[in-house]
Every structure is written in structure tokens, then in C-alpha cells.
Amino acid sequence: MYKQMYTEGFKTNIVHLNFDEKTNTVTYKYDDGKEVKAEYKYRGYDILQWQENVYGVFYKLERVDKNSKAPKYLRICDEYLKSVDNNNNMFAWISDKSFDDAYDTQHWLGFSRDQISDKEIAEVFKEEMAEEAGNGGEEKKEDKKKKRRKIKRKTRKKIKRRKERKQKGRQERRR
């Protein structure tokens, strides 16, 4: 079930994303070697729940450059894969229509840092999926409440860190 879901979900001709925080640009590298670059503006975030006890913070970016061929709307959700040290894993959804259109539960782009191999990523996903399914999906109400509180705390901390970095960047640009 998961193999088919991830095989279909990760299908894309975009092989690399590069974020430049100083210039607010995103560079998309395609499988044919072509690169497309555009400046984006932060447009807020959504906290979405796509399964019981499974939440994600989606940051919304809108392309500023009207002449660029890069996708107009970009939603990103950065995740930490706990089984791999210092691994930043990011999921992205893109669209030229709207932010809502950029959230497709069947197709998403998945990216990890360059230093991790495909085999390592696959192993991490297998471990995490087995962990999630470990008790047959049966959880006590107390455990569910604890998980929910933990997710909310992590989400608030993530948002706070993002705001602090954004504020720091603004202060540096003013100088």
C-alpha cells in the first residue's frame, strides 16, 4: 500500500529545489538539466490535519516575478526524519492556479538533503511506517491526547523560530 502511494505521490520531473533566504528565491532544477528561478513572497501558513493525530504546517509562498516560468504558488512542509541525524526532509506542492490547488493529497514533491542516499531515505520511511502501524492503529485516548499536545507544541515552536528568522532578516536588510 505505502509503496504504491509513495511511488505515485513522488512522481515529478523536478529533481532539486534550492532556497536562497537572502534573496527570497527558489531555484527548480528539472530532470533535463534546465533550471528555473523566481523570487517568492511569504503569504502565511496553514496547519492541516490529513489523518487523525497527523498534522503538518504548510508555509505558503507566492511568486513575485510575473515573467518567470516557475510555479506561481508553492506550499512547503518541512519535516524532520528522526532516524537520520541532521536530515531535513521537505515536501512541496506547486500550482499556477491557487494555494488550494497546490495542496494535492495524491501528488507531492519530496526532497531531502543531498548527503542522504535513496536507500537511507527508503529505510527511514519503512521504519517510520512500521512504527506508526506498530500497534495496529489502536491507541489509548491518553496517548492520542499526549501526541496531539506534543505536535501542537512543536508546531508553535517551529512557527516562532520562522518568525524570529524572518524578523532578523528584516532587521539586517534595514541596515
N, C-alpha and C positions, 0 to 999 in steps of 0.2 A: 504494500500500500504506500509506504513512505517513499520507496524508490521511484515509483511512477510519479508521485506528487512532486518530488524534487526534480526529477528529470524534466518534466513538463514545465514546472514553475521557473526553473533557472534558464530556460532556452532564451538566448539573446545573441545578437551579433556585436554587442558591446563587451569588450574584454577587459577594460580597465577604466576606472574613474580616478581622477586626481582633483583634490580640493586645495585651492590656494586661499587661505584665510586672509592674507594681506590684501589681495585684490578682489576677494569675493567671487572668484571664478571657478568654474568646474570644466575640466577637460575630459571629453569622452574619447576613448580610443576604441576603434572598431576592428573586427577580425581581418579586414582587408588592409589594415595599417593606417587608414585615414583617421585624423584627429579633428574633433570639433570642439571649440571652446566658447564659453559665454559667461558673462557676468550675471550673477543672481542676487536677488534681494530676499532677505528673510521675511516670511509672512506669517510667522506664528507656528503653533504646533497643535496637534490633536492627540488625545490619549484614547486609543481604541482597544476594545476587547474583542478578540476574534474567537475565543473559546472561554469557557468558564475558567477563571483564575489565570488566564493568559492575556496579558496586556502589552501594549507597546506605545512608545512615544514617537510620533511621526512629526518630524520637522518639515515645514513647508517652505520651499524656495521657488521664486518666480524669476524667469529670465528677464533681464533688463534690456539687453541688446535686441532690438526688433529685427535686425538683419541676420542674426545668427541662425544657423541650421540646427542648433542644439535644441533639445526638448524645452518647451516653454515652462512646463510645471514639473517640479521634482519634489518627491516626498522621500525622506530618508528615515530609517530607523536603525540606530546603531545598537549593536548587541555585544555582550561580552561572552565569549565561549569559555566557560570556567575551566575546561580541561586542558587548555593550551595557554601557557604563560604569555602574557602581554599580547594576546591576539585581539585585534579589533576586527569585528565582523560587522558588515553593514549591509542592510537591504535597501533597495531603491525601487521606486515606482516612478514612471515617467509618462507624460502625456502632453499633447499640444492643445487639448480641449479645456481641461479644468483640473483642480486639485482632486475633486471627487472621482473623476475619470482616471486619475493617476493612482488610485487605490484599487488594484485588481487582485482579488484573493487567489486567483488561479495562476497568475504570472508575476514574477518579481525578479529583480536582478540581485544577485548575491555576490558580495566581494569580501575578500579577506586580505590581510597584509601580504605583501609579496614574498616574505620569507617562509610562508607555510605551504606545504605541498598539498596537492589534491587528495592524496591518500590520508594525510593527517586530518584534513577537514572532514573527509568521509568518516573516519574513525570517531571524531568528536561528535558528529551528528548521530552516529549509531549509538554511542554511549548515552547521549542525552535523550534520545528517543526511548531507549531501553529504560532509562531512569524514570521518564515520565509514565511509561506504561507498566513499570515495575509492580505496582500493586493492583493491576487490572483496572485502574481508574477509580478504585474505591478509596475515598479519603474520609477521615473523620471531619466533622464540622469544625472542630477546633483547629485542625491542621489547615483547612481551607482559609479560615479567618487569619491565621498567622501568616500564611503565604500572601494573602491579599494585602495585609498591613505592610509586609516586607516589600512587596512590589511598589506600593504607593510611596513608601519612604525612599526607595531607590529612585523612583521617578522624580520625586520632588528634589532630591539631591542633584540628579542629572540636569534638571531644568535650571536649578540655582547656579550650577557650575557654568552652564552655557550662557546664562545672563551675565555672570561675572566676567567671563571671557569676552563677551560682546561689549560690555561696558568698558573693559580695559582697552580693547581695540579702538573704541571711540575716543577715549582719552588720549591714546597715543597718536591718533590721526590729528587731533586738535593741536598737538604740539608742533 
